[in-house]
């Protein structure tokens, strides 16, 4: 089969290519434009199977399976497939273009700015994702037969939040469905181990409750800014997921101010025994909706999420999106590599994430070690830290093998008076607890003095005491301590470990420590 490279300005079916926005082990994704009469134009994303796989029937069928499956799904919280085609020996699929970031990247940017993702927005993201999954789980074919769709890879990396505040579930590349022609071989695991339910890790038959566990692990991370399993090494993580019978940590053990109702929902979603989870994803959606309704007259809206996205990713800091404004090839070429403002400052720009970038990139899963034999060590998807800079600031957990990454702390911006964040916690106040946004019409105050924030990771885990105060169980993330040098006691009764360390805290800065006890 022949395979030719694509280039900006080239026509593929009814679409004109603009630029590559992402590439992985299985596919590359192009921004493109669909032209119509009287000046009609629509931005789309065109995903193309990589040349290295074009002659591999299994991967061609996986690519086609995903396109057919997603074409059958029409839901406001699922990325939409528009068309499937073949061009000069390569298969492509046109999809909805999503401008925004994954929930993982939103959480990372939040931590970088010294904030905490508002719990209401974390719940909103999870609730909308649950609604998308409930729709997919209940989907029937035209003859009324259930399709039996199970996503099998729900994670913060596969939940998109657009700049407009819309939540979209993406990446059905390894989804299980009755209509698929390619099925998982015995002894293979597909998915991210850190979010995988025990039955999936053991290779057992799955039902929709597998996605519920993965969404629970995702919500746990969005709410607490910590990984459910911490930073276990690959084989230790596999054993913990597949064979452990100990109850998983409660979200409130990582974030004591978490509402009890939300803690109970997450704990039920994360039951190791799937019979103890919610019966359906619809029940999960309803429980999250009820929790969102507690103590408020109105639910957080897409507009609130949009404004939070704007606070995290101001329009002037977003890379140029290559919007196509002319049908001439020269105009596409001239816009294919725009000069981003961040580049002028000598700073690496934030990547533009398209919902289609991760959608069905099974090859990316292969390249990243997400398809593994059960006898091999499964690969852990690390929570990547922000780019490096001089001052130590904690991000999410980083595996011990990776260096500590530092960034220059950024002060929280003064949000506009009509930001619409009333009741949402945007950052840490003087006592270290989330600070609610100001009421409409008032400027958000900026604290003159701030405590230092401690992020501490120990192997094995330990309970951390500051004097008589229990700071919680490691890993700790952004725990406030007054400026100065302090002695902390670390205790693990199971391992009979007890030691004391000294930490130096600086006002407004995050100190990150990793210790092997």
C-alpha positions as CSV (number, residue, x, y, z in Angstrom):
1,X,0.0,0.0,0.0
2,X,1.4,3.4,-0.9
3,X,1.7,6.1,1.7
4,X,2.4,9.7,1.0
5,X,3.1,12.6,3.5
6,X,0.4,15.2,3.9
7,X,1.2,18.9,3.7
8,X,-0.6,22.2,4.7
9,X,-3.0,23.4,2.0
10,X,-3.6,19.9,0.7
11,X,-7.1,18.7,0.0
12,X,-8.2,15.4,1.7
13,X,-11.8,14.6,0.7
14,X,-13.8,17.8,1.3
15,X,-11.2,19.1,3.8
16,X,-8.3,21.4,3.4
17,X,-5.4,20.7,5.8
18,X,-3.9,23.5,7.9
19,X,-1.3,22.0,10.3
20,X,-0.5,19.0,12.4
21,X,-1.7,19.4,16.0
22,X,-0.6,16.1,17.4
23,X,0.9,12.7,16.6
24,X,1.2,9.4,18.4
25,X,2.2,5.9,17.8
26,X,-1.0,5.1,15.9
27,X,-2.2,8.3,14.3
28,X,-1.5,11.9,13.5
29,X,-4.1,14.6,13.8
30,X,-4.5,17.6,11.5
31,X,-6.4,20.8,11.9
32,X,-8.4,21.2,8.8
33,X,-11.3,23.2,7.3
34,X,-14.5,22.1,5.6
35,X,-15.5,24.6,3.0
36,X,-19.1,25.1,1.8
37,X,-21.1,27.5,-0.4
38,X,-21.4,31.3,0.3
39,X,-18.3,31.4,2.5
40,X,-19.4,28.6,4.8
41,X,-16.3,27.1,6.7
42,X,-16.0,24.8,9.7
43,X,-12.9,23.8,11.6
44,X,-12.5,20.1,12.0
45,X,-9.8,17.6,13.0
46,X,-8.7,14.9,10.6
47,X,-7.0,11.9,12.2
48,X,-4.9,9.7,9.9
49,X,-3.5,6.2,10.6
50,X,0.3,6.3,10.8
51,X,2.2,4.9,7.8
52,X,4.0,2.3,10.0
53,X,0.6,0.7,10.7
54,X,-1.1,1.2,7.3
55,X,-0.2,-2.4,6.2
56,X,-1.1,-4.0,9.6
57,X,-4.6,-5.5,9.4
58,X,-5.1,-5.6,13.2
59,X,-4.4,-1.9,13.6
60,X,-6.3,-0.9,10.5
61,X,-9.3,-2.7,12.0
62,X,-8.8,-1.1,15.4
63,X,-8.8,2.3,13.7
64,X,-11.9,1.5,11.7
65,X,-13.6,-0.1,14.7
66,X,-13.2,3.1,16.7
67,X,-14.5,5.3,13.8
68,X,-17.6,3.1,13.4
69,X,-18.2,3.0,17.1
70,X,-17.9,6.7,17.7
71,X,-20.0,7.5,14.6
72,X,-22.9,5.7,16.5
73,X,-22.5,8.0,19.5
74,X,-24.2,11.4,19.5
75,X,-24.0,13.1,22.8
76,X,-23.1,16.6,24.0
77,X,-20.3,15.2,26.2
78,X,-18.8,12.9,23.7
79,X,-16.5,14.0,20.9
80,X,-18.4,13.6,17.6
81,X,-17.1,11.7,14.5
82,X,-18.1,13.3,11.2
83,X,-16.8,11.1,8.4
84,X,-14.5,8.2,7.5
85,X,-12.5,8.1,4.3
86,X,-9.5,6.7,2.5
87,X,-6.9,8.9,0.6
88,X,-3.9,7.6,-1.3
89,X,-3.7,4.4,0.6
90,X,-4.3,5.7,4.1
91,X,-7.4,5.8,6.2
92,X,-8.6,9.0,7.9
93,X,-11.5,10.1,10.1
94,X,-12.9,13.6,10.4
95,X,-13.9,14.6,13.9
96,X,-15.2,17.5,16.0
97,X,-12.4,20.0,16.7
98,X,-12.1,20.6,20.5
99,X,-10.0,23.6,21.6
100,X,-9.1,23.3,25.3
101,X,-7.2,21.1,27.7
102,X,-7.5,17.7,29.3
103,X,-8.8,17.6,32.9
104,X,-5.3,16.5,33.9
105,X,-3.7,19.6,32.3
106,X,-6.3,21.8,33.9
107,X,-5.4,20.3,37.3
108,X,-1.7,20.7,36.6
109,X,-2.1,24.4,35.7
110,X,-4.2,24.9,38.8
111,X,-1.5,23.5,41.0
112,X,1.1,25.5,39.2
113,X,-0.8,28.7,40.0
114,X,-1.0,27.8,43.7
115,X,-4.7,27.2,43.6
116,X,-6.9,24.2,44.2
117,X,-9.4,23.1,41.6
118,X,-12.8,24.1,43.0
119,X,-14.6,21.0,44.3
120,X,-17.8,22.1,42.6
121,X,-16.1,22.2,39.3
122,X,-14.3,18.9,39.9
123,X,-17.7,17.4,40.6
124,X,-19.2,19.0,37.5
125,X,-16.5,17.5,35.3
126,X,-17.1,14.1,36.8
127,X,-20.9,14.5,36.6
128,X,-20.8,15.4,32.9
129,X,-18.4,12.5,32.2
130,X,-20.7,10.1,34.1
131,X,-23.6,11.4,31.9
132,X,-21.6,10.6,28.7
133,X,-20.7,7.1,30.0
134,X,-24.3,6.4,31.0
135,X,-25.4,7.2,27.5
136,X,-22.6,5.0,26.0
137,X,-23.4,2.1,28.3
138,X,-27.1,2.2,27.4
139,X,-26.6,2.6,23.6
140,X,-28.5,0.1,21.4
141,X,-28.2,-0.6,17.7
142,X,-31.0,0.0,15.2
143,X,-32.4,-3.5,15.9
144,X,-32.7,-2.6,19.6
145,X,-29.8,-4.8,20.7
146,X,-27.4,-3.4,23.4
147,X,-24.0,-2.5,22.0
148,X,-22.3,-3.3,25.3
149,X,-20.0,-0.4,25.2
150,X,-17.4,-0.1,27.9
151,X,-14.8,2.7,27.6
152,X,-12.0,0.9,29.6
153,X,-9.7,3.9,29.7
154,X,-11.5,6.7,31.6
155,X,-8.8,9.0,33.1
156,X,-8.1,12.7,33.5
157,X,-6.1,12.5,30.3
158,X,-9.2,11.3,28.4
159,X,-11.6,14.0,29.6
160,X,-11.4,17.2,27.7
161,X,-12.5,20.6,29.0
162,X,-12.9,23.1,26.2
163,X,-12.2,26.8,26.6
164,X,-16.0,27.2,26.4
165,X,-16.4,25.1,29.6
166,X,-17.8,22.0,27.8
167,X,-16.8,18.6,29.1
168,X,-16.1,16.0,26.5
169,X,-15.2,12.3,26.9
170,X,-12.6,11.2,24.3
171,X,-10.5,8.2,23.3
172,X,-12.7,5.2,22.6
173,X,-9.8,3.5,20.9
174,X,-9.8,0.5,23.3
175,X,-13.5,0.5,24.1
176,X,-15.2,-2.8,24.3
177,X,-18.4,-3.2,22.2
178,X,-20.3,-6.0,20.6
179,X,-19.7,-4.5,17.2
180,X,-15.9,-4.5,17.3
181,X,-14.0,-6.8,14.9
182,X,-10.8,-6.7,16.9
183,X,-10.9,-8.1,20.5
184,X,-8.3,-8.1,23.3
185,X,-6.2,-11.1,23.3
186,X,-6.0,-13.3,26.4
187,X,-3.2,-12.1,28.6
188,X,-3.3,-8.5,27.5
189,X,-4.1,-5.4,29.5
190,X,-5.3,-2.2,27.9
191,X,-5.8,1.0,29.8
192,X,-3.9,3.0,32.4
193,X,-3.1,0.9,35.5
194,X,-3.4,3.9,37.9
195,X,-7.1,4.2,37.1
196,X,-7.9,0.5,36.3
197,X,-10.4,-1.5,38.4
198,X,-9.2,-4.7,40.0
199,X,-11.2,-7.0,37.7
200,X,-9.7,-5.4,34.6
201,X,-6.2,-5.8,35.9
202,X,-6.9,-9.5,36.6
203,X,-8.2,-10.0,33.0
204,X,-11.7,-10.8,34.1
205,X,-14.9,-10.2,32.0
206,X,-15.9,-6.5,32.4
207,X,-19.2,-4.7,32.7
208,X,-20.0,-1.0,32.9
209,X,-19.0,-0.8,36.5
210,X,-15.3,-0.9,35.3
211,X,-15.8,2.6,33.9
212,X,-17.3,3.6,37.2
213,X,-14.2,2.7,39.2
214,X,-12.0,4.5,36.7
215,X,-14.1,7.6,37.0
216,X,-14.0,7.4,40.7
217,X,-10.1,7.3,40.6
218,X,-10.3,10.3,38.3
219,X,-12.6,12.3,40.6
220,X,-10.4,11.3,43.6
221,X,-7.5,12.9,41.8
222,X,-9.4,16.0,40.7
223,X,-10.7,16.6,44.2
224,X,-7.5,15.8,46.2
225,X,-4.8,16.6,43.7
226,X,-3.2,13.3,44.6
227,X,-3.1,9.9,42.8
228,X,-5.2,7.2,44.4
229,X,-2.3,4.8,44.6
230,X,0.4,7.4,45.2
231,X,3.7,6.7,43.4
232,X,4.0,2.9,43.6
233,X,6.5,1.4,41.2
234,X,5.2,-0.5,38.2
235,X,5.0,-4.1,39.6
236,X,4.0,-2.8,43.1
237,X,1.2,-0.9,41.5
238,X,0.0,-3.9,39.5
239,X,0.0,-6.0,42.7
240,X,-1.9,-3.3,44.6
241,X,-4.5,-3.0,41.9
242,X,-5.0,-6.7,41.0
243,X,-4.5,-8.6,44.3
244,X,-4.8,-6.3,47.3
245,X,-8.0,-6.7,49.4
246,X,-7.3,-3.8,51.7
247,X,-9.8,-0.9,51.4
248,X,-8.5,2.0,49.3
249,X,-7.8,5.3,51.0
250,X,-10.7,7.7,51.5
251,X,-10.5,11.0,49.7
252,X,-11.0,12.8,53.0
253,X,-7.8,11.3,54.3
254,X,-6.1,13.4,51.7
255,X,-8.4,16.5,51.9
256,X,-10.1,16.7,55.3
257,X,-12.4,19.5,54.2
258,X,-14.0,17.3,51.5
259,X,-17.7,17.1,52.1
260,X,-18.8,13.7,53.7
261,X,-21.3,13.2,50.9
262,X,-18.7,13.5,48.2
263,X,-16.3,11.3,50.1
264,X,-19.0,8.6,50.4
265,X,-19.7,8.8,46.6
266,X,-16.1,8.4,45.7
267,X,-15.6,5.6,48.2
268,X,-18.5,3.6,46.7
269,X,-17.3,4.1,43.2
270,X,-13.9,2.8,44.3
271,X,-15.1,-0.4,45.9
272,X,-12.7,-3.2,45.0
273,X,-15.8,-5.5,44.8
274,X,-17.8,-4.2,41.9
275,X,-21.0,-5.6,43.5
276,X,-20.6,-2.9,46.1
277,X,-20.4,-0.1,43.6
278,X,-23.3,1.9,42.2
279,X,-25.4,-0.3,40.0
280,X,-25.2,1.9,36.9
281,X,-23.5,5.1,35.7
282,X,-26.8,6.8,35.7
283,X,-26.9,6.2,39.5
284,X,-23.5,7.8,39.7
285,X,-24.6,10.8,37.7
286,X,-27.7,11.3,40.0
287,X,-25.6,10.9,43.2
288,X,-23.1,13.6,41.9
289,X,-26.0,15.9,40.9
290,X,-27.5,15.5,44.4
291,X,-24.1,16.3,46.0
292,X,-23.7,19.4,43.8
293,X,-27.2,20.5,45.0
294,X,-26.3,20.3,48.7
295,X,-26.3,23.7,50.4
296,X,-26.8,25.7,47.2
297,X,-29.7,27.1,45.2
298,X,-28.1,26.5,41.8
299,X,-25.6,24.1,40.2
300,X,-22.3,25.2,38.8
301,X,-22.7,25.8,35.1
302,X,-20.7,25.5,31.9
303,X,-20.3,29.3,32.2
304,X,-18.6,28.9,35.6
305,X,-16.2,26.3,34.1
306,X,-15.5,28.5,31.1
307,X,-14.5,31.4,33.4
308,X,-12.3,29.1,35.4
309,X,-10.6,27.9,32.2
310,X,-10.1,31.6,31.2
311,X,-8.5,32.3,34.6
312,X,-6.1,29.3,34.1
313,X,-5.6,29.8,30.4
314,X,-6.0,33.5,29.5
315,X,-6.8,34.0,25.8
316,X,-3.7,36.1,25.2
317,X,-1.5,33.2,26.5
318,X,-3.1,30.5,24.3
319,X,-1.1,29.4,21.3
320,X,-2.6,30.6,18.0
321,X,-5.0,28.0,16.8
322,X,-4.4,28.3,13.0
323,X,-7.9,29.4,12.2
324,X,-8.4,29.0,8.5
325,X,-9.6,32.2,6.8
326,X,-8.7,31.7,3.2
327,X,-8.9,28.8,0.8
328,X,-5.6,29.5,-0.9
329,X,-2.7,27.2,-0.1
330,X,-0.4,30.1,0.7
331,X,-2.6,31.3,3.5
332,X,-2.5,27.9,5.1
333,X,1.2,27.7,4.9
334,X,1.6,31.2,6.3
335,X,-0.5,30.3,9.3
336,X,0.9,26.8,9.9
337,X,3.6,28.0,12.3
338,X,2.2,31.1,14.1
339,X,4.5,33.0,16.4
340,X,3.0,32.5,19.9
341,X,3.4,35.4,22.4
342,X,5.0,32.9,24.8
343,X,7.7,32.2,22.3
344,X,8.6,35.9,22.1
345,X,9.2,35.8,25.8
346,X,11.5,32.7,25.4
347,X,9.0,30.5,27.2
348,X,7.8,27.2,25.8
349,X,4.1,27.7,25.0
350,X,1.4,25.5,26.4
351,X,0.3,22.8,24.0
352,X,-3.0,23.2,22.3
353,X,-4.9,20.0,23.1
354,X,-7.6,18.9,20.7
355,X,-10.1,16.3,21.8
356,X,-9.2,14.3,18.8
357,X,-5.5,14.2,19.8
358,X,-6.1,11.4,22.3
359,X,-9.2,10.0,20.7
360,X,-8.4,6.4,19.8
361,X,-4.6,6.7,19.7
362,X,-4.1,3.1,20.5
363,X,-0.7,3.4,19.0
364,X,0.1,6.1,21.6
365,X,-1.0,3.5,24.2
366,X,1.4,1.0,22.6
367,X,4.2,3.5,22.6
368,X,3.5,4.5,26.2
369,X,3.4,0.9,27.5
370,X,-0.4,0.9,28.1
371,X,-0.9,-2.4,26.3
372,X,1.1,-4.9,28.4
373,X,1.3,-8.6,29.0
374,X,0.1,-9.6,32.5
375,X,3.5,-11.2,33.0
376,X,5.3,-7.9,32.3
377,X,5.5,-4.8,34.6
378,X,2.6,-2.5,33.6
379,X,3.7,1.1,32.9
380,X,2.4,3.8,35.2
381,X,1.2,7.0,33.6
382,X,3.1,9.7,35.7
383,X,1.4,13.0,36.5
384,X,3.8,15.2,34.6
385,X,5.1,18.4,36.4
386,X,5.1,21.9,34.9
387,X,8.2,23.1,33.0
388,X,11.4,23.7,35.0
389,X,12.4,27.1,36.5
390,X,14.4,28.2,39.5
391,X,12.1,28.2,42.5
392,X,10.9,24.8,44.0
393,X,7.2,24.5,43.7
394,X,5.3,21.2,44.1
395,X,3.2,19.7,41.4
396,X,1.3,16.5,41.5
397,X,3.2,13.3,42.5
398,X,6.3,12.5,40.3
399,X,7.7,9.0,40.3
400,X,10.9,8.8,42.4
401,X,13.0,8.0,39.3
402,X,12.3,11.5,37.9
403,X,14.1,14.6,39.1
404,X,12.3,17.3,41.1
405,X,10.9,19.8,38.7
406,X,10.7,23.4,39.7
407,X,8.8,26.4,38.4
408,X,8.6,30.1,39.1
409,X,5.5,30.6,41.3
410,X,2.8,32.8,39.8
411,X,0.5,35.0,41.9
412,X,-3.2,34.3,41.5
413,X,-4.7,36.9,39.2
414,X,-7.3,39.4,40.3
415,X,-10.3,38.0,38.7
416,X,-12.9,40.3,37.1
417,X,-15.8,41.3,39.3
418,X,-18.3,39.2,37.3
419,X,-16.1,36.1,37.3
420,X,-19.0,34.1,38.6
421,X,-17.0,32.0,41.1
422,X,-19.1,32.8,44.1
423,X,-18.7,29.9,46.6
424,X,-15.9,28.3,44.6
425,X,-12.5,27.8,46.3
426,X,-9.8,29.2,44.1
427,X,-6.7,29.0,46.3
428,X,-5.2,28.8,49.7
429,X,-5.8,31.5,52.2
430,X,-3.7,32.5,55.3
431,X,-4.9,29.4,57.1
432,X,-4.1,27.1,54.2
433,X,-7.8,26.4,53.5
434,X,-9.4,27.2,50.1
435,X,-10.3,30.9,49.8
436,X,-13.8,31.5,48.4
437,X,-14.1,34.0,45.5
438,X,-15.4,37.4,46.3
439,X,-18.9,38.5,45.6
440,X,-19.7,40.2,42.4
441,X,-18.6,43.8,42.3
442,X,-15.7,43.3,44.7
443,X,-12.1,42.9,43.7
444,X,-10.4,39.6,44.9
445,X,-8.0,40.5,47.7
446,X,-4.4,39.4,47.5
447,X,-2.9,38.2,50.8
448,X,0.3,40.1,51.7
449,X,1.7,37.2,53.6
450,X,1.3,33.6,52.8
451,X,2.4,30.4,54.6
452,X,4.8,28.1,52.9
453,X,3.2,25.0,51.3
454,X,4.7,21.6,51.9
455,X,4.5,18.7,49.5
456,X,6.0,15.5,51.0
457,X,6.3,12.0,49.6
458,X,7.7,9.1,51.6
459,X,8.5,5.5,50.9
460,X,6.9,3.7,52.7
461,X,3.9,6.0,53.4
462,X,3.8,7.7,56.8
463,X,1.6,9.9,59.0
464,X,3.1,13.3,59.4
465,X,2.9,15.2,62.7
466,X,3.7,18.9,63.2
467,X,3.9,19.1,67.0
468,X,0.7,17.6,68.2
469,X,-1.1,18.2,64.9
470,X,-1.7,15.4,62.5
471,X,-1.0,16.8,59.0
472,X,-2.3,13.6,57.3
473,X,-0.9,10.6,55.5
474,X,1.7,10.9,52.7
475,X,1.7,11.9,50.0
476,X,1.0,15.4,51.2
477,X,0.3,18.1,48.6
478,X,0.4,21.9,49.4
479,X,-0.1,21.6,53.2
480,X,0.3,25.1,54.7
481,X,3.0,25.7,57.3
482,X,4.2,29.0,58.7
483,X,7.5,30.3,57.4
484,X,10.6,29.1,59.2
485,X,12.4,25.9,60.1
486,X,10.2,23.2,61.6
487,X,10.6,19.6,62.8
488,X,8.2,17.0,61.6
489,X,7.7,13.5,62.9
490,X,7.0,10.7,60.4
491,X,5.3,7.5,61.7
492,X,4.4,4.2,60.0
493,X,3.3,1.8,62.7
494,X,2.9,-1.1,60.2
495,X,6.6,-0.8,59.2
496,X,7.7,0.2,62.7
497,X,9.1,3.4,61.3
498,X,9.4,6.6,63.3
499,X,11.7,9.5,62.4
500,X,12.0,13.2,62.6
501,X,13.0,15.6,59.8
502,X,13.6,19.3,59.5
503,X,11.9,21.4,56.7
504,X,12.5,25.0,55.9
505,X,9.4,26.8,54.7
506,X,9.4,30.1,52.8
507,X,6.4,32.4,52.6
508,X,4.4,31.9,49.4
509,X,6.6,29.1,48.1
510,X,6.1,25.3,48.0
511,X,8.8,23.0,49.3
512,X,8.9,19.6,47.8
513,X,10.6,16.6,49.6
514,X,10.9,13.0,48.7
515,X,12.2,10.6,51.4
516,X,13.0,7.0,51.7
517,X,12.5,6.0,55.3
